[in-house]
Amino acid sequence: ADSVFPDVDGFSNSHSKNTPLNENTFYINPLIGCGNYFDLGLIQKGMYCLLNGNYRIALDYFLKSRNQSIYLNNRLRYLNNNGNITELHKVKLEVIYSIGLCYSKLNEPYYSIDYFEECITLCFEILFGVSIDSEFNIINENKNDLLKTMKNVISDNSNPFLNKFYRIIDDYIDTLYDIKDYSRAAEFVNLLL
């Protein structure tokens, strides 16, 4: 729709806020099963705007999507207690990370840092099955067992969320450098090491 009818009418129709992207769009298709918890239309539109550099509009979509999924936080807490990480966690991670990226691109680093930190804690839950507090301290875990688990996960190059985790870490540290918060960046790197 973006290129088949590139006249003014075709362009305006394919870029309309009211025109949802097709559900088969490559980055949204795996999320269809989560439609009960998220407004996928808002996420689709947000992704589309993000990929096209319309960060302010993308941010509006992602924030609306997040606000409409308040129920999701309780649901995720229940799932964590049962030890099950589902597609819901991955969708939540994608939305939160996208919000952080939008704020970063809009030159609002202090907001983006908050969202990147939330992503990091969620990544620890998804990848390693542990909860960490706001200072990135691990909560009530056997350190030896955790180190074994982390080594296994990190050595598994086929895990797609490991690359996402590394990207989030890069963006987080870059943003800390941008605002010249070198001590916080150094503390985080030491934690990772």
DAQUI-V941278 format. One record per residue. N is the residue number from 1. PSI is psi in whole degrees, 0 to 359 (* if undefined). NEAR is the number of other C-alpha atoms within 12 Angstrom. D_FIRST is the distance of its C-alpha to the first C-alpha in Angstrom with 2 decimals. Layout:
# DAQUI-V941278
n:N psi:PSI near:NEAR d_first:D_FIRST
n:N psi:PSI near:NEAR d_first:D_FIRST
This chain:
# DAQUI-V941278
n:1 psi:333 near:18 d_first:0.00
n:2 psi:329 near:19 d_first:3.80
n:3 psi:342 near:14 d_first:5.62
n:4 psi:321 near:12 d_first:5.55
n:5 psi:78 near:14 d_first:6.45
n:6 psi:12 near:14 d_first:8.24
n:7 psi:175 near:13 d_first:10.87
n:8 psi:316 near:14 d_first:12.20
n:9 psi:313 near:15 d_first:11.09
n:10 psi:318 near:16 d_first:7.34
n:11 psi:313 near:16 d_first:7.89
n:12 psi:325 near:17 d_first:10.22
n:13 psi:318 near:20 d_first:8.42
n:14 psi:343 near:24 d_first:5.72
n:15 psi:14 near:25 d_first:9.00
n:16 psi:142 near:19 d_first:11.35
n:17 psi:336 near:21 d_first:14.14
n:18 psi:0 near:14 d_first:14.22
n:19 psi:104 near:21 d_first:10.81
n:20 psi:150 near:26 d_first:11.65
n:21 psi:156 near:28 d_first:9.78
n:22 psi:144 near:19 d_first:10.25
n:23 psi:345 near:21 d_first:13.94
n:24 psi:4 near:14 d_first:13.62
n:25 psi:136 near:19 d_first:12.31
n:26 psi:326 near:14 d_first:15.16
n:27 psi:355 near:21 d_first:17.03
n:28 psi:339 near:31 d_first:17.09
n:29 psi:317 near:20 d_first:17.96
n:30 psi:347 near:20 d_first:21.69
n:31 psi:359 near:30 d_first:22.02
n:32 psi:323 near:24 d_first:21.31
n:33 psi:347 near:18 d_first:25.08
n:34 psi:12 near:23 d_first:25.72
n:35 psi:339 near:24 d_first:23.97
n:36 psi:339 near:16 d_first:27.42
n:37 psi:337 near:28 d_first:28.09
n:38 psi:150 near:35 d_first:24.88
n:39 psi:98 near:31 d_first:22.16
n:40 psi:331 near:36 d_first:19.33
n:41 psi:319 near:30 d_first:16.78
n:42 psi:319 near:34 d_first:18.57
n:43 psi:316 near:46 d_first:18.70
n:44 psi:311 near:38 d_first:15.02
n:45 psi:320 near:38 d_first:14.29
n:46 psi:315 near:41 d_first:17.27
n:47 psi:317 near:36 d_first:16.26
n:48 psi:314 near:33 d_first:12.89
n:49 psi:320 near:29 d_first:15.00
n:50 psi:314 near:31 d_first:17.73
n:51 psi:337 near:19 d_first:15.83
n:52 psi:7 near:16 d_first:14.64
n:53 psi:12 near:17 d_first:18.24
n:54 psi:74 near:22 d_first:18.14
n:55 psi:322 near:29 d_first:21.22
n:56 psi:316 near:26 d_first:22.74
n:57 psi:318 near:28 d_first:19.81
n:58 psi:317 near:33 d_first:19.37
n:59 psi:318 near:37 d_first:23.12
n:60 psi:315 near:26 d_first:23.10
n:61 psi:314 near:35 d_first:20.74
n:62 psi:319 near:40 d_first:22.85
n:63 psi:321 near:31 d_first:26.09
n:64 psi:318 near:24 d_first:25.16
n:65 psi:317 near:33 d_first:24.26
n:66 psi:318 near:30 d_first:27.56
n:67 psi:330 near:21 d_first:29.56
n:68 psi:354 near:21 d_first:28.42
n:69 psi:41 near:27 d_first:29.64
n:70 psi:322 near:18 d_first:33.30
n:71 psi:330 near:17 d_first:34.44
n:72 psi:322 near:26 d_first:32.89
n:73 psi:317 near:21 d_first:35.55
n:74 psi:320 near:15 d_first:38.37
n:75 psi:317 near:21 d_first:36.65
n:76 psi:322 near:28 d_first:36.24
n:77 psi:317 near:21 d_first:39.88
n:78 psi:316 near:17 d_first:40.98
n:79 psi:321 near:20 d_first:39.03
n:80 psi:319 near:23 d_first:40.56
n:81 psi:330 near:15 d_first:44.02
n:82 psi:359 near:12 d_first:43.43
n:83 psi:15 near:17 d_first:42.23
n:84 psi:123 near:20 d_first:38.81
n:85 psi:123 near:27 d_first:35.73
n:86 psi:182 near:26 d_first:32.62
n:87 psi:333 near:26 d_first:28.88
n:88 psi:319 near:33 d_first:29.48
n:89 psi:320 near:35 d_first:31.20
n:90 psi:322 near:29 d_first:28.38
n:91 psi:316 near:39 d_first:25.79
n:92 psi:316 near:39 d_first:28.28
n:93 psi:315 near:37 d_first:28.79
n:94 psi:318 near:38 d_first:25.10
n:95 psi:313 near:42 d_first:24.86
n:96 psi:317 near:38 d_first:28.17
n:97 psi:320 near:40 d_first:27.43
n:98 psi:322 near:41 d_first:24.12
n:99 psi:315 near:42 d_first:26.17
n:100 psi:318 near:39 d_first:28.73
n:101 psi:317 near:41 d_first:26.27
n:102 psi:313 near:38 d_first:24.88
n:103 psi:321 near:32 d_first:28.48
n:104 psi:314 near:31 d_first:29.36
n:105 psi:334 near:24 d_first:26.64
n:106 psi:11 near:21 d_first:27.72
n:107 psi:41 near:18 d_first:31.26
n:108 psi:70 near:23 d_first:32.74
n:109 psi:330 near:28 d_first:34.40
n:110 psi:326 near:25 d_first:36.85
n:111 psi:317 near:26 d_first:34.17
n:112 psi:324 near:33 d_first:32.27
n:113 psi:316 near:36 d_first:35.60
n:114 psi:316 near:25 d_first:36.11
n:115 psi:323 near:34 d_first:32.78
n:116 psi:322 near:40 d_first:33.34
n:117 psi:321 near:36 d_first:36.79
n:118 psi:322 near:33 d_first:35.48
n:119 psi:319 near:40 d_first:33.13
n:120 psi:316 near:42 d_first:36.16
n:121 psi:322 near:33 d_first:38.21
n:122 psi:323 near:39 d_first:35.46
n:123 psi:320 near:38 d_first:35.17
n:124 psi:322 near:37 d_first:38.94
n:125 psi:314 near:33 d_first:38.63
n:126 psi:313 near:35 d_first:35.83
n:127 psi:316 near:35 d_first:37.34
n:128 psi:353 near:33 d_first:41.05
n:129 psi:28 near:30 d_first:41.60
n:130 psi:155 near:31 d_first:43.54
n:131 psi:141 near:27 d_first:43.44
n:132 psi:152 near:24 d_first:44.09
n:133 psi:186 near:17 d_first:45.16
n:134 psi:341 near:18 d_first:44.00
n:135 psi:10 near:16 d_first:46.20
n:136 psi:33 near:24 d_first:44.65
n:137 psi:138 near:19 d_first:47.85
n:138 psi:135 near:21 d_first:47.67
n:139 psi:120 near:18 d_first:48.99
n:140 psi:58 near:13 d_first:51.77
n:141 psi:150 near:16 d_first:50.96
n:142 psi:114 near:12 d_first:53.24
n:143 psi:321 near:15 d_first:52.54
n:144 psi:315 near:10 d_first:53.59
n:145 psi:319 near:15 d_first:51.37
n:146 psi:317 near:22 d_first:48.45
n:147 psi:320 near:19 d_first:48.99
n:148 psi:313 near:14 d_first:49.04
n:149 psi:315 near:20 d_first:45.78
n:150 psi:318 near:23 d_first:44.12
n:151 psi:318 near:16 d_first:45.41
n:152 psi:315 near:17 d_first:44.06
n:153 psi:315 near:24 d_first:40.58
n:154 psi:328 near:21 d_first:40.46
n:155 psi:348 near:13 d_first:41.74
n:156 psi:94 near:15 d_first:38.98
n:157 psi:350 near:14 d_first:36.28
n:158 psi:353 near:11 d_first:34.00
n:159 psi:112 near:17 d_first:33.45
n:160 psi:335 near:17 d_first:29.87
n:161 psi:348 near:29 d_first:30.99
n:162 psi:317 near:25 d_first:33.70
n:163 psi:321 near:19 d_first:31.25
n:164 psi:317 near:26 d_first:29.55
n:165 psi:313 near:33 d_first:33.11
n:166 psi:321 near:23 d_first:33.94
n:167 psi:319 near:22 d_first:30.86
n:168 psi:317 near:34 d_first:31.80
n:169 psi:314 near:31 d_first:35.37
n:170 psi:312 near:23 d_first:34.37
n:171 psi:321 near:32 d_first:32.38
n:172 psi:310 near:37 d_first:35.27
n:173 psi:319 near:30 d_first:37.93
n:174 psi:319 near:26 d_first:36.04
n:175 psi:321 near:32 d_first:35.71
n:176 psi:321 near:30 d_first:39.41
n:177 psi:318 near:20 d_first:40.24
n:178 psi:323 near:19 d_first:38.20
n:179 psi:9 near:21 d_first:40.35
n:180 psi:34 near:15 d_first:43.43
n:181 psi:68 near:19 d_first:44.29
n:182 psi:327 near:17 d_first:45.78
n:183 psi:319 near:14 d_first:48.23
n:184 psi:320 near:22 d_first:45.58
n:185 psi:317 near:25 d_first:43.54
n:186 psi:319 near:18 d_first:46.76
n:187 psi:319 near:17 d_first:47.61
n:188 psi:318 near:25 d_first:44.24
n:189 psi:319 near:18 d_first:44.53
n:190 psi:320 near:11 d_first:48.07
n:191 psi:315 near:15 d_first:46.85
n:192 psi:319 near:19 d_first:44.35
n:193 psi:* near:8 d_first:47.10
